[in-house]
Amino acid sequence: MNSLNELIESMIFSGVLKSPKIIDAFKIIDRKYFIPKEHLDKTYIDAPLPIGKDQTISQPSTVAFMLELLNPNVGDKVLDIGSGSGWTTALLCQIVGDSGSVIGVERVDELVKKGSYNLSKFKFLKNCKIQKADQQLGITGETFDKILVSASADKVPNELFKQLKTGGTLVIPIKNSIFKFIKTTNDEIKVQEFPGFVFVPLITNSQ
């Protein structure tokens, strides 16, 4: 693919990109603003690309697939774990709008700076930010409508269920599958598994 429109059309054709709100976000939040200069010629290839510090910006079709599962809405409060270059954070910011909010967390200092700079290229700084990840996974004491994790965990991180509001959705890669969890009640979690993916590992304080 040589253009943003070609990339988007190919994802729509394959069925991975469906929702108008997510399609619009991909059009507005151009991936080129989040790619290192040395890889700009590969911006619209449907593949992950290195962004430094052994991290990658995810494959566009995988991001689309995860966002469709997450189903963020206008006004949602969203946590984006492993924000990296800031692309997923910016896509989420675009979707939730001025009445929503997004916090991206990233453990690599250099990527916190890069991601924050990339986010500053857009107009939603009042309700969207990227910050350094704490020792604990997520943000202890906060609750969110939606939580997106962009790195692979070895097991279900139960601490994230405490940070999920009732009715909220968590989308996370675990090993080589993407899981969608819906917190139907305080004690009940509905789960779906989608196998066949590869991600960089999620580093937590227990590793």
Secondary structure as UniProt FT lines:
FT   HELIX           4..14
FT   HELIX           20..28
FT   HELIX           31..34
FT   HELIX           37..42
FT   TURN            43..44
FT   STRAND          49..52
FT   TURN            53..54
FT   STRAND          55..57
FT   HELIX           60..70
FT   TURN            74..75
FT   STRAND          77..81
FT   TURN            84..85
FT   HELIX           87..96
FT   TURN            98..99
FT   STRAND          101..106
FT   HELIX           109..119
FT   TURN            120..121
FT   TURN            125..127
FT   STRAND          128..132
FT   TURN            140..141
FT   STRAND          144..149
FT   STRAND          152..153
FT   HELIX           159..162
FT   STRAND          164..174
FT   TURN            175..176
FT   STRAND          177..185
FT   TURN            186..187
FT   STRAND          188..195
FT   TURN            205..206
//
